[in-house]
Amino acid sequence: MDESGSLIVSIPSSCTAQIMEEYKSLKIIQKSPNSLVYYLYLNRPRHLNALSRGFFTEFPKAISLLDQNPDVAVIVLTGSGQHFCSGIDLQTLGDVFKETDGADCGRKVERLRRHIKFLQEAITALECCRKPVIAAVHGACIGGAIDIITACDVRYCCSDAFFSVKEVDLAITADLGTLQRLPSIVGFGNAMELALTGRRFTGSEAKDLGLVSKLFTSKEALEEGVKVVAEEIAKKSPLAVVGTKAVLLKSRDLTVEQGLDYVATWNSGALLSDDLKEAISARSQKRKPRFAKL
């Protein structure tokens, strides 16, 4: 138990030590003993949850661990302390250039490109995760934090949240996913304006733009609202949930015809599971369905 009485992960013993001891920038919590919803916290509150070099190693490992755990159906991603995330730690940026010292121009370029790809893969882990990931944003959500939430499946925030695609103010072209994912979420013109100006915008505007699906009045209301949504998703057929995420992500980059062909192939296998039979049986018997874990 932590100080609030929440249970810190009930994963097999071989994994528990890894979660409890290895992660320096993250924290995983299972708030209810029988819940299939797990909470992944960005956990550097003294640094406003800025993304350290270690984060980019730890984050994909944590996501993979949760993805492979059959007791996890939904992941809620949020931040410890007063803010969700203030973006990439400037020390992390400085380390990039130190690593290229002494190399010739061609090797500097190759090393830098490889490092950027390493950082990108850590964020893309959110899309590679089979389980749905819900971002719950409070306080600052700046720079690299936008990269993170745009790779999540659902986004909510509270009224104190504020956002900024900040990279242009640091003389950087955002390169971890914002420029690729944001346009399909808020529209090309809106994404262009936000990325070029780097301006700060509110949770209310984020809701109007479609960046978040719902705006809550307080952090407490956000936590409760996200819990309700996550628990509801966790009750559904895990095969249907995983399939819905996979098909939506794949169809984003396909024509309608190609997307229909993809989902036909997907369902030709998934519909043979017991989940469909259980859903129909539960409805006819007016009871809640009971699905096997994934």
Phi and psi restraints in degrees (value plus and minus 20) as a CYANA .aco file:
   2 ASP   PHI    -115.0   -75.0
   2 ASP   PSI    -191.5  -151.5
   3 GLU   PHI     -83.4   -43.4
   3 GLU   PSI     -46.6    -6.6
   4 SER   PHI    -108.2   -68.2
   4 SER   PSI     -22.2    17.8
   5 GLY   PHI      71.7   111.7
   5 GLY   PSI     -17.0    23.0
   6 SER   PHI     -97.3   -57.3
   6 SER   PSI     127.0   167.0
   7 LEU   PHI    -105.0   -65.0
   7 LEU   PSI     107.1   147.1
   8 ILE   PHI    -107.8   -67.8
   8 ILE   PSI      84.7   124.7
   9 VAL   PHI      12.5    52.5
   9 VAL   PSI     109.3   149.3
  10 SER   PHI    -134.8   -94.8
  10 SER   PSI      53.9    93.9
  11 ILE   PHI    -130.9   -90.9
  11 ILE   PSI     137.0   177.0
  12 PRO   PHI     -64.3   -24.3
  12 PRO   PSI     126.7   166.7
  13 SER   PHI     -75.4   -35.4
  13 SER   PSI     -52.2   -12.2
  14 SER   PHI     -85.1   -45.1
  14 SER   PSI     -44.1    -4.1
  15 CYS   PHI    -116.7   -76.7
  15 CYS   PSI     -45.5    -5.5
  16 THR   PHI     -81.3   -41.3
  16 THR   PSI     -63.7   -23.7
  17 ALA   PHI     -80.7   -40.7
  17 ALA   PSI     -57.9   -17.9
  18 GLN   PHI     -82.3   -42.3
  18 GLN   PSI     -62.4   -22.4
  19 ILE   PHI     -90.5   -50.5
  19 ILE   PSI     -63.3   -23.3
  20 MET   PHI     -95.8   -55.8
  20 MET   PSI     -53.3   -13.3
  21 GLU   PHI    -132.2   -92.2
  21 GLU   PSI     -56.2   -16.2
  22 GLU   PHI     -96.7   -56.7
  22 GLU   PSI     -59.0   -19.0
  23 TYR   PHI     -95.0   -55.0
  23 TYR   PSI     104.6   144.6
  24 LYS   PHI    -125.1   -85.1
  24 LYS   PSI     -39.7     0.3
  25 SER   PHI    -133.1   -93.1
  25 SER   PSI     -19.2    20.8
  26 LEU   PHI    -155.5  -115.5
  26 LEU   PSI     142.7   182.7
  27 LYS   PHI    -166.5  -126.5
  27 LYS   PSI     114.8   154.8
  28 ILE   PHI    -134.5   -94.5
  28 ILE   PSI     110.2   150.2
  29 ILE   PHI    -152.3  -112.3
  29 ILE   PSI     115.7   155.7
  30 GLN   PHI    -126.1   -86.1
  30 GLN   PSI      89.3   129.3
  31 LYS   PHI     -97.3   -57.3
  31 LYS   PSI     -45.2    -5.2
  32 SER   PHI    -147.6  -107.6
  32 SER   PSI     114.8   154.8
  33 PRO   PHI     -74.3   -34.3
  33 PRO   PSI     -55.3   -15.3
  34 ASN   PHI    -123.3   -83.3
  34 ASN   PSI     -12.3    27.7
  35 SER   PHI     -98.9   -58.9
  35 SER   PSI     126.1   166.1
  36 LEU   PHI    -116.9   -76.9
  36 LEU   PSI     -11.4    28.6
  37 VAL   PHI    -120.6   -80.6
  37 VAL   PSI     105.1   145.1
  38 TYR   PHI    -136.9   -96.9
  38 TYR   PSI     124.2   164.2
  39 TYR   PHI    -128.1   -88.1
  39 TYR   PSI     104.5   144.5
  40 LEU   PHI    -128.2   -88.2
  40 LEU   PSI      94.5   134.5
  41 TYR   PHI    -121.4   -81.4
  41 TYR   PSI     112.2   152.2
  42 LEU   PHI     -91.4   -51.4
  42 LEU   PSI     101.8   141.8
  43 ASN   PHI    -147.4  -107.4
  43 ASN   PSI      39.0    79.0
  44 ARG   PHI    -149.6  -109.6
  44 ARG   PSI      41.1    81.1
  45 PRO   PHI     -79.7   -39.7
  45 PRO   PSI     -50.3   -10.3
  46 ARG   PHI     -88.6   -48.6
  46 ARG   PSI     -40.8    -0.8
  47 HIS   PHI    -129.6   -89.6
  47 HIS   PSI       1.9    41.9
  48 LEU   PHI      36.3    76.3
  48 LEU   PSI      11.4    51.4
  49 ASN   PHI      38.1    78.1
  49 ASN   PSI      11.9    51.9
  50 ALA   PHI     -81.1   -41.1
  50 ALA   PSI     126.8   166.8
  51 LEU   PHI    -103.0   -63.0
  51 LEU   PSI      88.2   128.2
  52 SER   PHI    -101.6   -61.6
  52 SER   PSI     150.8   190.8
  53 ARG   PHI     -80.0   -40.0
  53 ARG   PSI     -61.3   -21.3
  54 GLY   PHI     -82.6   -42.6
  54 GLY   PSI     -51.0   -11.0
  55 PHE   PHI     -75.8   -35.8
  55 PHE   PSI     -61.5   -21.5
  56 PHE   PHI     -91.5   -51.5
  56 PHE   PSI     -34.8     5.2
  57 THR   PHI    -111.4   -71.4
  57 THR   PSI     -62.7   -22.7
  58 GLU   PHI     -92.6   -52.6
  58 GLU   PSI     -57.9   -17.9
  59 PHE   PHI     -81.0   -41.0
  59 PHE   PSI     -72.7   -32.7
  60 PRO   PHI     -83.6   -43.6
  60 PRO   PSI     -50.3   -10.3
  61 LYS   PHI     -85.5   -45.5
  61 LYS   PSI     -63.3   -23.3
  62 ALA   PHI     -86.0   -46.0
  62 ALA   PSI     -62.6   -22.6
  63 ILE   PHI     -81.8   -41.8
  63 ILE   PSI     -64.1   -24.1
  64 SER   PHI     -83.5   -43.5
  64 SER   PSI     -61.1   -21.1
  65 LEU   PHI     -81.3   -41.3
  65 LEU   PSI     -64.5   -24.5
  66 LEU   PHI     -88.0   -48.0
  66 LEU   PSI     -58.8   -18.8
  67 ASP   PHI     -81.8   -41.8
  67 ASP   PSI     -60.8   -20.8
  68 GLN   PHI    -102.4   -62.4
  68 GLN   PSI     -30.4     9.6
  69 ASN   PHI    -102.8   -62.8
  69 ASN   PSI      97.3   137.3
  70 PRO   PHI     -85.5   -45.5
  70 PRO   PSI     -36.4     3.6
  71 ASP   PHI    -104.0   -64.0
  71 ASP   PSI     -20.1    19.9
  72 VAL   PHI    -128.4   -88.4
  72 VAL   PSI     102.8   142.8
  73 ALA   PHI    -129.8   -89.8
  73 ALA   PSI     -52.6   -12.6
  74 VAL   PHI    -160.7  -120.7
  74 VAL   PSI     121.9   161.9
  75 ILE   PHI    -135.2   -95.2
  75 ILE   PSI     109.4   149.4
  76 VAL   PHI    -126.1   -86.1
  76 VAL   PSI     102.6   142.6
  77 LEU   PHI    -124.2   -84.2
  77 LEU   PSI     103.0   143.0
  78 THR   PHI    -167.9  -127.9
  78 THR   PSI    -194.1  -154.1
  79 GLY   PHI    -142.7  -102.7
  79 GLY   PSI     125.0   165.0
  80 SER   PHI     -97.8   -57.8
  80 SER   PSI     130.3   170.3
  81 GLY   PHI      61.7   101.7
  81 GLY   PSI    -170.3  -130.3
  82 GLN   PHI    -106.0   -66.0
  82 GLN   PSI     -32.1     7.9
  83 HIS   PHI    -157.2  -117.2
  83 HIS   PSI     132.6   172.6
  84 PHE   PHI     -89.0   -49.0
  84 PHE   PSI     -79.4   -39.4
  85 CYS   PHI    -190.4  -150.4
  85 CYS   PSI     113.6   153.6
  86 SER   PHI    -114.3   -74.3
  86 SER   PSI     -10.3    29.7
  87 GLY   PHI      81.4   121.4
  87 GLY   PSI    -189.7  -149.7
  88 ILE   PHI     -92.4   -52.4
  88 ILE   PSI     118.5   158.5
  89 ASP   PHI     -85.9   -45.9
  89 ASP   PSI     110.5   150.5
  90 LEU   PHI     -79.9   -39.9
  90 LEU   PSI     -48.3    -8.3
  91 GLN   PHI     -83.9   -43.9
  91 GLN   PSI     -55.0   -15.0
  92 THR   PHI     -83.3   -43.3
  92 THR   PSI     -61.1   -21.1
  93 LEU   PHI     -84.7   -44.7
  93 LEU   PSI     -61.3   -21.3
  94 GLY   PHI     -83.2   -43.2
  94 GLY   PSI     -56.6   -16.6
  95 ASP   PHI     -83.7   -43.7
  95 ASP   PSI     -50.9   -10.9
  96 VAL   PHI     -78.4   -38.4
  96 VAL   PSI     -64.3   -24.3
  97 PHE   PHI     -96.7   -56.7
  97 PHE   PSI     -49.1    -9.1
  98 LYS   PHI     -83.4   -43.4
  98 LYS   PSI     -55.9   -15.9
  99 GLU   PHI     -89.8   -49.8
  99 GLU   PSI     -37.9     2.1
 100 THR   PHI    -120.0   -80.0
 100 THR   PSI     -19.3    20.7
 101 ASP   PHI     -79.9   -39.9
 101 ASP   PSI     116.9   156.9
 102 GLY   PHI      66.6   106.6
 102 GLY   PSI     -28.7    11.3
 103 ALA   PHI    -111.6   -71.6
 103 ALA   PSI     134.4   174.4
 104 ASP   PHI     -94.3   -54.3
 104 ASP   PSI     151.3   191.3
 105 CYS   PHI     -76.5   -36.5
 105 CYS   PSI     -66.9   -26.9
 106 GLY   PHI     -81.5   -41.5
 106 GLY   PSI     -61.7   -21.7
 107 ARG   PHI     -92.1   -52.1
 107 ARG   PSI     -54.5   -14.5
 108 LYS   PHI     -80.1   -40.1
 108 LYS   PSI     -65.7   -25.7
 109 VAL   PHI     -82.3   -42.3
 109 VAL   PSI     -64.6   -24.6
 110 GLU   PHI     -84.0   -44.0
 110 GLU   PSI     -63.4   -23.4
 111 ARG   PHI     -86.2   -46.2
 111 ARG   PSI     -61.1   -21.1
 112 LEU   PHI     -85.4   -45.4
 112 LEU   PSI     -63.0   -23.0
 113 ARG   PHI     -81.8   -41.8
 113 ARG   PSI     -62.5   -22.5
 114 ARG   PHI     -84.1   -44.1
 114 ARG   PSI     -56.7   -16.7
 115 HIS   PHI     -88.7   -48.7
 115 HIS   PSI     -61.7   -21.7
 116 ILE   PHI     -81.9   -41.9
 116 ILE   PSI     -61.7   -21.7
 117 LYS   PHI     -83.0   -43.0
 117 LYS   PSI     -56.6   -16.6
 118 PHE   PHI     -81.8   -41.8
 118 PHE   PSI     -65.1   -25.1
 119 LEU   PHI     -85.4   -45.4
 119 LEU   PSI     -61.3   -21.3
 120 GLN   PHI     -80.8   -40.8
 120 GLN   PSI     -62.4   -22.4
 121 GLU   PHI     -83.0   -43.0
 121 GLU   PSI     -51.8   -11.8
 122 ALA   PHI     -84.5   -44.5
 122 ALA   PSI     -59.7   -19.7
 123 ILE   PHI     -95.3   -55.3
 123 ILE   PSI     -60.6   -20.6
 124 THR   PHI     -83.9   -43.9
 124 THR   PSI     -37.6     2.4
 125 ALA   PHI     -75.4   -35.4
 125 ALA   PSI     -48.4    -8.4
 126 LEU   PHI     -85.0   -45.0
 126 LEU   PSI     -60.3   -20.3
 127 GLU   PHI     -96.0   -56.0
 127 GLU   PSI     -52.5   -12.5
 128 CYS   PHI     -91.5   -51.5
 128 CYS   PSI     -43.6    -3.6
 129 CYS   PHI     -83.9   -43.9
 129 CYS   PSI     108.7   148.7
 130 ARG   PHI     -87.3   -47.3
 130 ARG   PSI     -55.1   -15.1
 131 LYS   PHI     -97.5   -57.5
 131 LYS   PSI     125.6   165.6
 132 PRO   PHI     -86.9   -46.9
 132 PRO   PSI     120.7   160.7
 133 VAL   PHI    -137.5   -97.5
 133 VAL   PSI     102.6   142.6
 134 ILE   PHI    -125.8   -85.8
 134 ILE   PSI     104.5   144.5
 135 ALA   PHI    -111.1   -71.1
 135 ALA   PSI     107.7   147.7
 136 ALA   PHI    -135.0   -95.0
 136 ALA   PSI      87.5   127.5
 137 VAL   PHI    -126.4   -86.4
 137 VAL   PSI     109.2   149.2
 138 HIS   PHI    -154.6  -114.6
 138 HIS   PSI     131.5   171.5
 139 GLY   PHI      44.3    84.3
 139 GLY   PSI    -162.2  -122.2
 140 ALA   PHI     -94.5   -54.5
 140 ALA   PSI     119.3   159.3
 141 CYS   PHI    -160.2  -120.2
 141 CYS   PSI      70.8   110.8
 142 ILE   PHI    -146.5  -106.5
 142 ILE   PSI     123.3   163.3
 143 GLY   PHI      36.6    76.6
 143 GLY   PSI    -134.1   -94.1
 144 GLY   PHI     -78.3   -38.3
 144 GLY   PSI     -43.5    -3.5
 145 ALA   PHI     -86.5   -46.5
 145 ALA   PSI     -52.2   -12.2
 146 ILE   PHI     -87.3   -47.3
 146 ILE   PSI     -59.1   -19.1
 147 ASP   PHI     -74.8   -34.8
 147 ASP   PSI     -63.0   -23.0
 148 ILE   PHI     -87.7   -47.7
 148 ILE   PSI     -71.2   -31.2
 149 ILE   PHI     -90.7   -50.7
 149 ILE   PSI     -49.2    -9.2
 150 THR   PHI     -91.3   -51.3
 150 THR   PSI     -38.2     1.8
 151 ALA   PHI    -109.4   -69.4
 151 ALA   PSI     -28.0    12.0
 152 CYS   PHI     -98.9   -58.9
 152 CYS   PSI     146.0   186.0
 153 ASP   PHI    -108.5   -68.5
 153 ASP   PSI     -54.8   -14.8
 154 VAL   PHI    -158.1  -118.1
 154 VAL   PSI     123.8   163.8
 155 ARG   PHI    -151.0  -111.0
 155 ARG   PSI     112.7   152.7
 156 TYR   PHI    -149.8  -109.8
 156 TYR   PSI     138.2   178.2
 157 CYS   PHI    -168.5  -128.5
 157 CYS   PSI     148.9   188.9
 158 CYS   PHI    -128.6   -88.6
 158 CYS   PSI     153.5   193.5
 159 SER   PHI     -86.4   -46.4
 159 SER   PSI     -39.4     0.6
 160 ASP   PHI    -108.4   -68.4
 160 ASP   PSI     -20.7    19.3
 161 ALA   PHI     -91.9   -51.9
 161 ALA   PSI     124.7   164.7
 162 PHE   PHI    -162.0  -122.0
 162 PHE   PSI     130.9   170.9
 163 PHE   PHI    -149.3  -109.3
 163 PHE   PSI     134.4   174.4
 164 SER   PHI    -182.0  -142.0
 164 SER   PSI     108.7   148.7
 165 VAL   PHI    -104.8   -64.8
 165 VAL   PSI      66.9   106.9
 166 LYS   PHI    -107.2   -67.2
 166 LYS   PSI     -32.3     7.7
 167 GLU   PHI     -75.4   -35.4
 167 GLU   PSI     -57.1   -17.1
 168 VAL   PHI     -80.7   -40.7
 168 VAL   PSI     -48.8    -8.8
 169 ASP   PHI     -95.6   -55.6
 169 ASP   PSI     -32.3     7.7
 170 LEU   PHI    -124.8   -84.8
 170 LEU   PSI      -4.8    35.2
 171 ALA   PHI      43.1    83.1
 171 ALA   PSI      15.3    55.3
 172 ILE   PHI    -144.8  -104.8
 172 ILE   PSI     122.6   162.6
 173 THR   PHI    -107.7   -67.7
 173 THR   PSI     100.3   140.3
 174 ALA   PHI     -71.9   -31.9
 174 ALA   PSI     106.9   146.9
 175 ASP   PHI    -151.2  -111.2
 175 ASP   PSI      -4.8    35.2
 176 LEU   PHI    -131.4   -91.4
 176 LEU   PSI      -8.4    31.6
 177 GLY   PHI     110.4   150.4
 177 GLY   PSI     -39.1     0.9
 178 THR   PHI     -77.8   -37.8
 178 THR   PSI     -67.6   -27.6
 179 LEU   PHI     -89.1   -49.1
 179 LEU   PSI     -40.3    -0.3
 180 GLN   PHI    -110.5   -70.5
 180 GLN   PSI     -54.0   -14.0
 181 ARG   PHI    -119.8   -79.8
 181 ARG   PSI     -54.9   -14.9
 182 LEU   PHI     -79.5   -39.5
 182 LEU   PSI     -61.4   -21.4
 183 PRO   PHI     -77.9   -37.9
 183 PRO   PSI     -56.1   -16.1
 184 SER   PHI     -96.0   -56.0
 184 SER   PSI     -32.4     7.6
 185 ILE   PHI    -114.8   -74.8
 185 ILE   PSI     -66.5   -26.5
 186 VAL   PHI    -131.2   -91.2
 186 VAL   PSI     -24.1    15.9
 187 GLY   PHI      78.8   118.8
 187 GLY   PSI     127.5   167.5
 188 PHE   PHI     -81.1   -41.1
 188 PHE   PSI     -67.4   -27.4
 189 GLY   PHI     -82.6   -42.6
 189 GLY   PSI     -63.3   -23.3
 190 ASN   PHI     -85.2   -45.2
 190 ASN   PSI     -61.6   -21.6
 191 ALA   PHI     -83.6   -43.6
 191 ALA   PSI     -61.0   -21.0
 192 MET   PHI     -81.1   -41.1
 192 MET   PSI     -65.8   -25.8
 193 GLU   PHI     -84.2   -44.2
 193 GLU   PSI     -64.5   -24.5
 194 LEU   PHI     -85.8   -45.8
 194 LEU   PSI     -59.2   -19.2
 195 ALA   PHI     -94.1   -54.1
 195 ALA   PSI     -56.8   -16.8
 196 LEU   PHI     -95.5   -55.5
 196 LEU   PSI     -54.9   -14.9
 197 THR   PHI    -107.3   -67.3
 197 THR   PSI     -49.7    -9.7
 198 GLY   PHI      45.3    85.3
 198 GLY   PSI      -4.0    36.0
 199 ARG   PHI     -90.5   -50.5
 199 ARG   PSI     135.7   175.7
 200 ARG   PHI    -102.6   -62.6
 200 ARG   PSI     114.4   154.4
 201 PHE   PHI    -153.2  -113.2
 201 PHE   PSI     135.1   175.1
 202 THR   PHI    -106.1   -66.1
 202 THR   PSI     150.3   190.3
 203 GLY   PHI     -82.5   -42.5
 203 GLY   PSI     -55.5   -15.5
 204 SER   PHI     -83.5   -43.5
 204 SER   PSI     -63.1   -23.1
 205 GLU   PHI     -88.6   -48.6
 205 GLU   PSI     -56.5   -16.5
 206 ALA   PHI     -79.6   -39.6
 206 ALA   PSI     -58.0   -18.0
 207 LYS   PHI     -86.5   -46.5
 207 LYS   PSI     -64.8   -24.8
 208 ASP   PHI     -82.3   -42.3
 208 ASP   PSI     -55.3   -15.3
 209 LEU   PHI     -96.4   -56.4
 209 LEU   PSI     -37.9     2.1
 210 GLY   PHI      70.7   110.7
 210 GLY   PSI     -13.8    26.2
 211 LEU   PHI     -86.5   -46.5
 211 LEU   PSI     -57.9   -17.9
 212 VAL   PHI    -137.7   -97.7
 212 VAL   PSI     130.5   170.5
 213 SER   PHI    -104.1   -64.1
 213 SER   PSI     -47.7    -7.7
 214 LYS   PHI    -172.1  -132.1
 214 LYS   PSI     125.2   165.2
 215 LEU   PHI    -130.4   -90.4
 215 LEU   PSI     106.6   146.6
 216 PHE   PHI    -125.1   -85.1
 216 PHE   PSI     133.9   173.9
 217 THR   PHI     -93.8   -53.8
 217 THR   PSI     -42.7    -2.7
 218 SER   PHI    -172.7  -132.7
 218 SER   PSI     148.6   188.6
 219 LYS   PHI     -83.3   -43.3
 219 LYS   PSI     -58.2   -18.2
 220 GLU   PHI     -84.8   -44.8
 220 GLU   PSI     -62.0   -22.0
 221 ALA   PHI     -85.8   -45.8
 221 ALA   PSI     -56.7   -16.7
 222 LEU   PHI     -81.5   -41.5
 222 LEU   PSI     -68.5   -28.5
 223 GLU   PHI     -80.5   -40.5
 223 GLU   PSI     -63.2   -23.2
 224 GLU   PHI     -88.9   -48.9
 224 GLU   PSI     -63.3   -23.3
 225 GLY   PHI     -84.2   -44.2
 225 GLY   PSI     -62.4   -22.4
 226 VAL   PHI     -86.7   -46.7
 226 VAL   PSI     -58.4   -18.4
 227 LYS   PHI     -79.7   -39.7
 227 LYS   PSI     -64.8   -24.8
 228 VAL   PHI     -81.2   -41.2
 228 VAL   PSI     -66.9   -26.9
 229 VAL   PHI     -84.0   -44.0
 229 VAL   PSI     -67.0   -27.0
 230 ALA   PHI     -82.8   -42.8
 230 ALA   PSI     -63.5   -23.5
 231 GLU   PHI     -85.1   -45.1
 231 GLU   PSI     -54.7   -14.7
 232 GLU   PHI     -87.5   -47.5
 232 GLU   PSI     -63.1   -23.1
 233 ILE   PHI     -82.9   -42.9
 233 ILE   PSI     -59.4   -19.4
 234 ALA   PHI     -83.7   -43.7
 234 ALA   PSI     -41.3    -1.3
 235 LYS   PHI    -100.3   -60.3
 235 LYS   PSI     -35.4     4.6
 236 LYS   PHI    -101.7   -61.7
 236 LYS   PSI     147.9   187.9
 237 SER   PHI     -76.0   -36.0
 237 SER   PSI     101.4   141.4
 238 PRO   PHI     -83.5   -43.5
 238 PRO   PSI     -51.9   -11.9
 239 LEU   PHI     -86.8   -46.8
 239 LEU   PSI     -58.7   -18.7
 240 ALA   PHI     -88.9   -48.9
 240 ALA   PSI     -59.4   -19.4
 241 VAL   PHI     -86.7   -46.7
 241 VAL   PSI     -68.9   -28.9
 242 VAL   PHI     -81.2   -41.2
 242 VAL   PSI     -61.7   -21.7
 243 GLY   PHI     -84.8   -44.8
 243 GLY   PSI     -60.7   -20.7
 244 THR   PHI     -81.7   -41.7
 244 THR   PSI     -64.7   -24.7
 245 LYS   PHI     -83.5   -43.5
 245 LYS   PSI     -67.4   -27.4
 246 ALA   PHI     -82.4   -42.4
 246 ALA   PSI     -62.8   -22.8
 247 VAL   PHI     -90.5   -50.5
 247 VAL   PSI     -59.8   -19.8
 248 LEU   PHI     -82.9   -42.9
 248 LEU   PSI     -65.1   -25.1
 249 LEU   PHI     -85.1   -45.1
 249 LEU   PSI     -62.1   -22.1
 250 LYS   PHI     -87.1   -47.1
 250 LYS   PSI     -61.7   -21.7
 251 SER   PHI     -89.1   -49.1
 251 SER   PSI     -41.9    -1.9
 252 ARG   PHI     -76.8   -36.8
 252 ARG   PSI     -52.2   -12.2
 253 ASP   PHI    -127.8   -87.8
 253 ASP   PSI      -6.0    34.0
 254 LEU   PHI    -141.3  -101.3
 254 LEU   PSI     142.8   182.8
 255 THR   PHI     -92.0   -52.0
 255 THR   PSI     146.3   186.3
 256 VAL   PHI     -78.4   -38.4
 256 VAL   PSI     -64.2   -24.2
 257 GLU   PHI     -81.4   -41.4
 257 GLU   PSI     -63.4   -23.4
 258 GLN   PHI     -86.7   -46.7
 258 GLN   PSI     -58.4   -18.4
 259 GLY   PHI     -84.9   -44.9
 259 GLY   PSI     -60.3   -20.3
 260 LEU   PHI     -85.0   -45.0
 260 LEU   PSI     -58.9   -18.9
 261 ASP   PHI     -85.1   -45.1
 261 ASP   PSI     -59.6   -19.6
 262 TYR   PHI     -84.1   -44.1
 262 TYR   PSI     -66.1   -26.1
 263 VAL   PHI     -90.7   -50.7
 263 VAL   PSI     -49.4    -9.4
 264 ALA   PHI     -83.7   -43.7
 264 ALA   PSI     -62.2   -22.2
 265 THR   PHI     -86.3   -46.3
 265 THR   PSI     -62.9   -22.9
 266 TRP   PHI     -79.5   -39.5
 266 TRP   PSI     -71.1   -31.1
 267 ASN   PHI     -92.8   -52.8
 267 ASN   PSI     -41.0    -1.0
 268 SER   PHI     -83.5   -43.5
 268 SER   PSI     -41.3    -1.3
 269 GLY   PHI    -119.5   -79.5
 269 GLY   PSI     -64.7   -24.7
 270 ALA   PHI     -86.9   -46.9
 270 ALA   PSI     -52.5   -12.5
 271 LEU   PHI     -90.0   -50.0
 271 LEU   PSI     -31.6     8.4
 272 LEU   PHI    -103.2   -63.2
 272 LEU   PSI     -23.5    16.5
 273 SER   PHI     -94.4   -54.4
 273 SER   PSI     151.5   191.5
 274 ASP   PHI     -98.7   -58.7
 274 ASP   PSI     -29.0    11.0
 275 ASP   PHI     -83.5   -43.5
 275 ASP   PSI     -61.4   -21.4
 276 LEU   PHI     -83.5   -43.5
 276 LEU   PSI     -64.3   -24.3
 277 LYS   PHI     -80.9   -40.9
 277 LYS   PSI     -61.8   -21.8
 278 GLU   PHI     -86.6   -46.6
 278 GLU   PSI     -60.5   -20.5
 279 ALA   PHI     -83.0   -43.0
 279 ALA   PSI     -63.2   -23.2
 280 ILE   PHI     -87.7   -47.7
 280 ILE   PSI     -62.7   -22.7
 281 SER   PHI     -83.5   -43.5
 281 SER   PSI     -64.0   -24.0
 282 ALA   PHI     -83.3   -43.3
 282 ALA   PSI     -59.4   -19.4
 283 ARG   PHI     -86.4   -46.4
 283 ARG   PSI     -62.2   -22.2
 284 SER   PHI     -88.4   -48.4
 284 SER   PSI     -50.4   -10.4
 285 GLN   PHI    -113.1   -73.1
 285 GLN   PSI     -18.8    21.2
 286 LYS   PHI      34.1    74.1
 286 LYS   PSI      30.9    70.9
 287 ARG   PHI    -154.9  -114.9
 287 ARG   PSI     149.3   189.3
 288 LYS   PHI     -98.5   -58.5
 288 LYS   PSI     117.3   157.3
 289 PRO   PHI     -90.8   -50.8
 289 PRO   PSI     132.5   172.5
 290 ARG   PHI    -143.6  -103.6
 290 ARG   PSI      87.8   127.8
 291 PHE   PHI    -121.9   -81.9
 291 PHE   PSI     125.5   165.5
 292 ALA   PHI     -89.0   -49.0
 292 ALA   PSI     130.8   170.8
 293 LYS   PHI     -90.3   -50.3
 293 LYS   PSI     136.5   176.5
